[in-house]
């Protein structure tokens, strides 16, 4: 039996530390409670905790520095898109763009769209471009 990591709470001012199971926190506070409110409730006994609305901490006063350290996310991180889109375009015989077929944000998807366009337009010259850089080109069949 493995124990799921929970939310870790620590205060840098007084070195207090606690680990709470996420299920227990959900049962205790409910799913609608904000993280900041739950943190204030958990660190309410800290001698450095200040009430909401009090003036800011002065230069040599210490304030509660409690924070929640959340467990790592279980979902996969989506890779960031490239800066400029990839354009799939059909060209005329004179060398100008006849149709702009698609703009995609991934190289794999760009090659798939280019292959699909090649089956739909078998007599056209097609390119996969990023600005002026040609990434893939399908010549017009003779």
C-alpha positions, 0 to 999 in steps of 0.5 A, a space after each residue: 500500500 502506497 501513501 499518496 503525497 499530500 500538501 506540505 505546509 511549512 513556515 520559514 519564520 518559526 520552522 513549523 512544518 506539517 504534511 496533510 493528506 489531500 483527501 483529508 484537507 478536502 474532507 475538512 475544508 470542502 472542495 470550494 475553499 481557496 488555498 489561501 484560506 486553507 493555509 491561513 486556517 492551518 497556520 492560525 496558531 503561528 505566533 507570526 500570523 497577522 490578521 487580515 486587514 492589519 497594517 503591513 509588517 514593519 522593517 524589523 518585525 517578522 511575519 508568518 511565511 507559511 506556504 503550501 507546497 503542492 504535490 507534483 501534477 499528475 497530468 502531462 505537461 503539454 509542450 509549448 508551441 513554436 513561436 510562428 505557425 507552420 503554413 501548408 500552401 498550394 502554389 501556382 505554376 508561376 510561383 505564387 501562392 494559390 491557396 493557404 490550406 492550413 496553419 498548424 503549431 506542431 511539426 508532426 501535425 504539419 507533416 500530417 496535414 501536408 500528406 493529407 493535402 497531397 492526397 486531396 490535391 494530387 496535381 498541386 505543388 504543396 509546401 509546409 513553411 514557417 515564414 520564409 523557411 520551407 520545411 517540406 515540399 511536395 513537387 508538382 507531379 509531371 
